[in-house]
Amino acid sequence: MAKTHVTMKVNGAEVEGLVEPRTLLVHFIRENLQLTGTHIGCETTHCGACTVDIDGMSVKSCTMFAVQADGSDIITVEGIANADGTLSALQEGFRMMHGLQCGFCTPGMIVRAHRLLKENPSPSEPEIRMGISGNICRCTGYQNIVKAIQYASAKINGVEFQEAAE
């Protein structure tokens, strides 16, 4: 099968490659770019483990072709850390609030939460729950994921995180 040349910016770096037109973006990211933080779960857009940020939108990369991302600006979980390599407020929130258990959903959940906080820096709990509703976690019950996003929101906004009384 003939291959197509694609170029895109991934985590701030210009990348390019030759891909078959049927190559899914998730496979290009993992196999061609060796960025394995983006997970492959259901391959039907149901679980959200493959979520990446493309041109300012959360996208499930398991059902997008790499050729469709040609010319795009993409952020994967590897691009969420601060420029100096320290944890972002969101990553710190997941760590401090125990927002992960097995970790399989975590990359997609963090990338989706990143976009949510860009769109709404101070989301309410219902807005957070709605915002991550396209990402499935089978381990945590979501409560600590919500707390992690609330923690990150507080830190981003320069206020102290007040955990709700149980």
N, C-alpha and C positions, 0 to 999 in steps of 0.2 A: 504494500500500500504506500502511496506517495506520502511524504512527510511535509509538514507546513512549518515555516519558521515563525516563532512567536517571541516577542519581547515584552517584558513587564517589569515593574518595580516591585520587589518583594522585600518587605522590612527595610525599605530605604535604599536597597541595592538594585541596580539595573541587572536583570538576568535575561537570558535568551536560551532558546533550545529548538530542536527539531522534534516535532510530535506528529503522530498520526492524528488525523482529524477526530478520531473516536476516543482519544486519550482524555480521561477525566482530569479535571484540575487537581483533585486530591492526589492522583497518581503522579502527575507532573511535579507537584510540590514535594511529595515523599520520595519518589524514585529519582527524578532528574535533579532536583535541588538538594536532596538529602536532608530535608527539614521534616523530621518524623514526629514532631509534636502534634501535627494535625492528624487525628485518628480516623480510621475507617471503621464505621460501625455497621449500620444497616444498609447502606448504599441505596436508600430510597427516600432520603431527606427527613425521615421520621425522628432520628435520635439526636442529631445536632453535633455529634462528636467531631465532625469534619468542618465545623463552622470557621470561616475566615472572614476578614473584613475586606471588601473589594469596593474601591472608590466610594468609601463612606457608607457602605451598606453591609449588613451581616448576610452572608451567603453560605449555603451548604455546598461545599465544593465537590461532593460526591455525585451531583447531578448537573454539573457545569463542565463543559468541555474546556480544555486548556486554550483552544483557539478562540473561544469566546472571551477569554481574559486578556487577549492580546492588547497591549497598550494600557492595561489597568495598573492601578496602585493597590497592592495587596499587603495586608498585615496578617501574619500568622501568630500563633501563641509565642513563637520565638522572638517576635518583634514587640512584645508588650512591655518588656523590662525597660527601666530607665536607660538613657543613653550611656551612663557610666557603668551599666551592668547590674546595678542594684535592683532589688525588687520594686516594681511599681506599687502604687497604693492598692491596686486591685489584687496583685499577687500577694502582697503583705496581708491583705484582708483575708484571703483564702487560707493563708498560713495561720494567722492569729485566731481566726474564728472557726478553724477546723472545717473549712468549706469543702473538704474532699475526703473521700475514704479510699476507694480503690484507685481513683485517679483517672479512670478511662474517659469520663465525660469532661474532666476538668479543662483541657485545652479549649474545647468548643465553648464551654460555659464561660471561661475567662474572656475569650474573644467577643462573645455575644454581650457580656456585661460591660466590656470596654466600650462597645458601640452604644449601649444603653446609657452609660454615664456621659458619653459625648453628646448625646441627644437630650438628656435630662440629668444634669449634675446633682439634682436633689430629688430622686424618685421616692415616692411613698412605698410602703411594703406591697400594696396591691399592684402598683406600677412595676415594681421589680418582678413580682411573680408573673405578671402578664408579659413582661419583657423577656423573661427566660423560658417562657412556656413552650417554645419550639425546641428546647434542649432537654433531653431525658437523663435523669440520674436515677439509677436503680438502688443506690446504697444509702444516701444521706437523708432522704425525706425532705430535702430542700431547705429546711430551717436554717442550717448553718451556711448554706450558700447565700441565702437572703441576708443573713447577718454579715457575711463577708462583703457583700455589695454595699450594704449600709455603712460598714466600717470604711470602705474605700471612698464612698461619697462624702462622709464626714471629713476624712483626711484631705481629700481634694478641695473641699470647701473651707478648710482651715478651722473646723470646729471639732470639739471633743466628741468622740463616739459614745453615745449613751445607750447601753444595751438595755432593752426592755426587761422589766421584772418578769420572771417566769411564773 
